[in-house]
Amino acid sequence: MKAIAKRSEIKGSTYLVKLRIDNRTVITVRTKESLKNWKAKYPEAVEIN
């Protein structure tokens, strides 16, 4: 039950950021926590709007 509620929160989220990790790889990040984790792993990553 808890996982379903969490999934619906993410689905309705308006916070979407594209993150360019390297020249070929672009990912979409849905939460601020996830963005923070990706930036920690790849400090040279650039946000694309």
C-alpha positions in Angstrom: 0.0 0.0 0.0 2.8 2.4 0.9 4.6 1.8 -2.5 1.4 2.7 -4.4 1.1 6.0 -2.6 4.7 6.8 -3.3 4.4 6.0 -7.0 1.4 8.3 -7.4 3.3 11.1 -5.7 6.1 10.7 -8.3 3.7 10.4 -11.2 2.0 13.7 -10.3 5.3 15.5 -9.7 5.9 18.7 -11.7 9.6 18.8 -10.7 11.4 17.4 -13.8 15.0 18.2 -14.6 17.1 16.9 -17.4 20.7 16.2 -16.4 23.5 15.7 -18.9 26.0 13.3 -17.3 28.4 13.2 -20.3 28.4 14.0 -24.0 26.0 11.1 -24.9 24.0 10.5 -21.7 21.0 12.7 -20.6 18.7 11.5 -17.8 15.5 12.9 -16.4 15.4 13.4 -12.6 12.0 13.6 -10.9 12.8 14.5 -7.3 15.2 16.9 -5.6 16.7 14.1 -3.6 17.4 12.1 -6.8 19.1 15.2 -8.3 21.2 15.6 -5.2 22.3 11.9 -5.5 23.2 12.1 -9.2 25.1 15.3 -8.7 27.1 13.6 -5.9 28.0 10.7 -8.3 28.7 13.0 -11.2 29.8 16.4 -10.1 30.5 17.5 -13.7 26.8 16.9 -14.6 24.9 19.9 -16.1 21.2 20.7 -15.7 19.3 21.2 -19.0 16.0 23.0 -19.1 
